[in-house]
């Protein structure tokens, strides 16, 4: 039930009350002046005329209020609903004569400002979304161009981001995936030790501004023991953003194998030279004892051996 129905229901209640009052008046007048019919008629006429005029005056007053106040209020209510839900620039269709003063004009200005604010918010959201998409595209390009494997994890070691190089270096491991544990791919101990060390450095950062936020270490893959040379760095946590760490790595298994082979070759060469050098040293000693060569030449040869 809207306001206009309630308003006219109140008028109907007043009219019913007037009718009941008129009926009661007639009954009382009839009892009091039953011996004088002419007086009874005149009194009923006066009372009835007064109630009728009062009813007509109330009806006129009610109609004016309905036209200039309650009907514009209903229009204002519908218009405000349209402004707040569908069309903030909606123009209120009010009659020229009303009792609302400058409320409709202020509401219309409010709708225009609301429309402007919504448009600015939509533009800002669209611009922010476009900027985020652009940054995301640039990040994907950068990650693809990086020749080292890159993995971003939270403090529990769950993978949040990785690049194609990491997937290639880890030989397309099935354990590599978003929200999966890094410790199912790489050995846990070196990673946890380095992470604890960096967290300790970060805790001391207020006392020493020169603390490094990066550390290097070597770990192996769980599946095949591939050796990875890793660099870990912490990203400082901001408001509403949980701290994470970035680990870049490269496969150094081939380099380590080459160093091992070189060491083995050198060791083998040294072992093979020991017997000839020992024989040569013995001959030099013999020559020195028999005086076959000058002393300074023998001394130089012995130092070489």
Legacy VTK file of the C-alpha trace (Angstrom):
# vtk DataFile Version 3.0
C-alpha trace
ASCII
DATASET POLYDATA
POINTS 305 float
0.000 0.000 0.000
1.522 3.280 -1.150
1.300 6.660 0.535
-1.580 7.952 -1.603
-3.779 4.971 -0.746
-3.053 5.464 2.944
-3.801 9.172 2.597
-7.196 8.615 0.961
-7.967 5.802 3.393
-7.595 8.342 6.173
-10.065 10.652 4.380
-12.526 7.786 3.983
-12.227 7.046 7.703
-13.036 10.705 8.491
-16.077 10.598 6.191
-17.333 7.421 7.858
-16.834 9.079 11.240
-18.818 12.119 10.050
-21.660 9.884 8.818
-21.758 8.116 12.172
-21.715 11.482 13.937
-24.571 12.745 11.720
-26.597 9.600 12.383
-26.078 9.985 16.132
-27.029 13.656 15.949
-30.261 12.849 14.112
-31.156 10.255 16.726
-30.513 12.672 19.592
-32.381 15.542 17.877
-35.350 13.301 17.178
-35.568 12.276 20.834
-35.117 15.804 22.205
-37.544 17.550 19.858
-40.075 14.852 19.033
-42.947 17.211 19.851
-41.769 19.872 17.374
-41.229 18.370 13.910
-40.367 21.731 12.326
-37.551 22.306 14.829
-36.342 18.766 14.313
-36.196 19.307 10.536
-34.313 22.597 10.901
-31.777 21.146 13.310
-31.184 18.109 11.093
-30.778 20.440 8.104
-28.228 22.610 9.910
-26.253 19.677 11.260
-26.348 17.860 7.939
-25.382 20.990 6.033
-22.484 21.651 8.397
-21.207 18.102 8.124
-21.612 18.237 4.337
-19.699 21.506 4.057
-16.991 20.138 6.355
-16.751 17.027 4.192
-16.529 19.109 0.996
-13.812 21.304 2.552
-11.870 18.239 3.685
-12.244 16.684 0.236
-10.920 19.836 -1.449
-8.043 20.030 1.069
-7.292 16.313 0.572
-7.357 16.688 -3.231
-4.959 19.642 -3.127
-2.573 17.755 -0.826
-2.838 14.675 -3.039
-2.127 16.667 -6.209
0.661 18.897 -4.905
2.315 16.639 -2.310
1.529 12.935 -2.303
1.372 12.403 -6.067
4.737 14.200 -6.585
6.127 12.156 -3.686
5.145 8.923 -5.452
6.752 10.200 -8.649
9.835 11.188 -6.672
10.001 7.733 -5.072
9.820 5.939 -8.431
12.347 8.336 -9.944
14.803 7.885 -7.097
14.542 4.110 -7.485
15.317 4.451 -11.202
18.239 6.761 -10.416
19.781 4.413 -7.858
19.254 1.175 -9.803
19.240 1.691 -13.566
19.671 5.233 -14.856
21.408 7.808 -12.612
20.737 10.540 -15.212
16.957 9.947 -15.170
14.955 13.182 -15.256
12.059 13.386 -12.808
8.673 14.019 -14.461
6.898 16.174 -11.867
3.934 18.517 -12.307
4.663 22.213 -12.390
2.766 22.823 -9.132
4.013 20.834 -6.133
5.031 21.311 -2.516
8.415 19.578 -2.666
10.431 22.758 -3.048
13.938 22.216 -4.433
14.115 18.541 -3.403
13.561 17.232 -6.978
16.261 19.522 -8.372
18.745 18.432 -5.708
17.863 14.788 -6.291
18.427 15.269 -10.029
21.839 16.839 -9.350
22.634 13.950 -7.015
21.729 11.519 -9.800
24.017 13.350 -12.233
26.874 13.229 -9.717
26.176 9.540 -9.088
26.235 8.858 -12.824
29.535 10.751 -13.109
31.006 8.814 -10.169
29.889 5.471 -11.639
31.392 6.411 -14.984
34.687 7.396 -13.364
34.739 4.157 -11.355
34.024 2.132 -14.481
36.801 3.948 -16.346
39.207 3.399 -13.460
38.329 -0.292 -13.256
38.691 -0.706 -17.013
42.004 1.154 -16.983
43.228 -0.877 -14.010
42.161 -4.141 -15.643
43.862 -3.171 -18.904
47.013 -2.178 -17.015
46.988 -5.456 -15.100
46.562 -7.420 -18.319
49.433 -5.496 -19.890
51.664 -6.125 -16.874
50.673 -9.780 -16.925
51.545 -10.020 -20.620
54.904 -8.312 -20.024
55.596 -10.614 -17.079
54.866 -13.676 -19.208
57.173 -12.395 -21.950
59.953 -11.634 -19.452
59.625 -15.040 -17.793
59.766 -16.763 -21.176
62.905 -14.844 -22.154
64.771 -15.612 -18.916
67.229 -18.413 -19.574
67.206 -19.567 -15.961
64.412 -21.427 -14.274
62.239 -19.188 -12.089
59.922 -20.447 -9.350
57.905 -18.255 -6.963
56.735 -19.939 -3.752
55.059 -18.995 -0.504
56.705 -19.598 2.850
55.328 -23.147 2.967
57.019 -24.015 -0.320
53.842 -24.073 -2.413
54.496 -23.033 -6.006
52.696 -19.842 -7.072
54.404 -19.178 -10.407
57.020 -20.736 -12.672
58.377 -20.122 -16.157
58.802 -22.491 -19.117
62.553 -22.730 -18.512
61.892 -24.159 -15.059
59.589 -26.727 -16.608
62.298 -27.660 -19.127
65.112 -27.849 -16.566
62.986 -30.010 -14.290
62.282 -32.278 -17.274
58.514 -31.669 -17.270
58.144 -33.204 -13.838
54.572 -34.137 -12.990
55.155 -32.737 -9.498
55.625 -29.240 -10.965
52.364 -27.306 -10.826
50.613 -24.397 -9.184
49.904 -24.839 -5.453
52.061 -27.991 -5.395
54.992 -28.391 -3.022
58.468 -27.455 -4.216
59.859 -30.043 -1.796
58.390 -32.843 -3.881
60.714 -31.737 -6.706
63.885 -30.520 -4.948
65.591 -31.630 -1.764
64.081 -29.902 1.251
67.101 -29.275 3.507
69.107 -26.789 1.364
66.000 -24.768 0.536
64.768 -24.567 4.121
68.240 -23.718 5.431
68.672 -20.892 2.904
65.150 -19.602 3.596
65.807 -19.535 7.363
69.072 -17.687 6.758
67.370 -15.033 4.619
64.577 -14.608 7.152
67.189 -14.122 9.855
68.921 -11.495 7.721
65.619 -9.765 7.130
64.939 -9.678 10.868
68.294 -7.927 11.360
67.703 -5.475 8.522
66.747 -2.617 10.865
70.119 -2.868 12.580
72.167 -3.285 9.426
70.941 -1.790 6.176
73.628 -3.605 4.186
72.165 -7.074 4.714
71.850 -8.966 1.465
68.450 -10.266 0.500
69.853 -13.021 -1.725
71.733 -16.275 -1.180
73.175 -18.982 -3.413
73.168 -22.707 -2.821
73.167 -26.035 -4.611
70.441 -28.647 -4.369
69.418 -31.742 -6.264
66.157 -32.928 -7.744
64.354 -35.713 -5.941
63.592 -37.749 -9.051
66.990 -38.115 -10.783
69.498 -36.186 -8.672
70.056 -33.395 -11.182
72.282 -30.745 -9.592
70.837 -27.222 -9.579
72.741 -24.040 -8.814
70.121 -21.842 -7.144
69.704 -18.224 -6.056
66.994 -17.382 -3.568
65.655 -13.946 -2.651
62.804 -12.767 -0.450
60.037 -10.413 -1.481
59.119 -8.162 1.421
55.526 -8.554 2.521
53.212 -5.574 2.122
49.768 -4.956 3.558
47.332 -7.773 2.717
50.090 -9.536 0.720
51.728 -12.658 2.114
55.539 -12.909 1.872
56.986 -15.093 -0.880
60.429 -16.118 -2.073
61.834 -16.360 -5.597
64.229 -19.104 -6.576
66.142 -19.009 -9.840
68.202 -22.030 -10.838
70.238 -23.628 -13.611
71.292 -27.184 -14.310
74.986 -27.546 -13.406
75.145 -31.320 -13.621
77.159 -31.197 -16.876
79.612 -28.614 -15.500
80.152 -30.656 -12.324
80.735 -33.784 -14.411
83.302 -31.917 -16.528
85.142 -30.690 -13.422
85.107 -34.217 -12.035
86.488 -35.632 -15.282
89.185 -32.952 -15.407
90.227 -33.761 -11.851
90.333 -37.455 -12.677
92.484 -36.799 -15.765
94.884 -34.613 -13.780
95.108 -37.193 -11.038
95.743 -39.923 -13.599
98.423 -37.836 -15.366
100.184 -37.121 -12.094
100.087 -40.786 -11.154
101.556 -41.737 -14.581
104.396 -39.224 -14.198
105.443 -40.357 -10.768
107.420 -43.429 -11.964
109.418 -41.616 -14.743
110.156 -38.701 -12.432
111.354 -41.033 -9.705
113.631 -42.821 -12.211
114.983 -39.516 -13.494
115.607 -38.303 -9.975
117.564 -41.470 -9.215
119.728 -41.069 -12.304
120.467 -37.467 -11.414
121.568 -38.505 -7.973
123.837 -41.127 -9.513
125.332 -38.638 -11.956
125.885 -36.149 -9.157
127.707 -38.745 -7.094
130.035 -39.688 -10.001
130.660 -36.082 -10.985
129.373 -36.423 -14.567
127.546 -33.092 -14.559
128.181 -29.639 -13.088
126.709 -29.071 -9.644
124.424 -26.178 -10.535
122.895 -28.056 -13.505
122.162 -31.099 -11.343
120.651 -28.931 -8.636
118.272 -27.279 -11.189
117.176 -30.644 -12.540
116.538 -31.986 -9.078
114.313 -28.997 -8.287
112.331 -29.671 -11.468
111.820 -33.274 -10.445
LINES 1 306
305 0 1 2 3 4 5 6 7 8 9 10 11 12 13 14 15 16 17 18 19 20 21 22 23 24 25 26 27 28 29 30 31 32 33 34 35 36 37 38 39 40 41 42 43 44 45 46 47 48 49 50 51 52 53 54 55 56 57 58 59 60 61 62 63 64 65 66 67 68 69 70 71 72 73 74 75 76 77 78 79 80 81 82 83 84 85 86 87 88 89 90 91 92 93 94 95 96 97 98 99 100 101 102 103 104 105 106 107 108 109 110 111 112 113 114 115 116 117 118 119 120 121 122 123 124 125 126 127 128 129 130 131 132 133 134 135 136 137 138 139 140 141 142 143 144 145 146 147 148 149 150 151 152 153 154 155 156 157 158 159 160 161 162 163 164 165 166 167 168 169 170 171 172 173 174 175 176 177 178 179 180 181 182 183 184 185 186 187 188 189 190 191 192 193 194 195 196 197 198 199 200 201 202 203 204 205 206 207 208 209 210 211 212 213 214 215 216 217 218 219 220 221 222 223 224 225 226 227 228 229 230 231 232 233 234 235 236 237 238 239 240 241 242 243 244 245 246 247 248 249 250 251 252 253 254 255 256 257 258 259 260 261 262 263 264 265 266 267 268 269 270 271 272 273 274 275 276 277 278 279 280 281 282 283 284 285 286 287 288 289 290 291 292 293 294 295 296 297 298 299 300 301 302 303 304
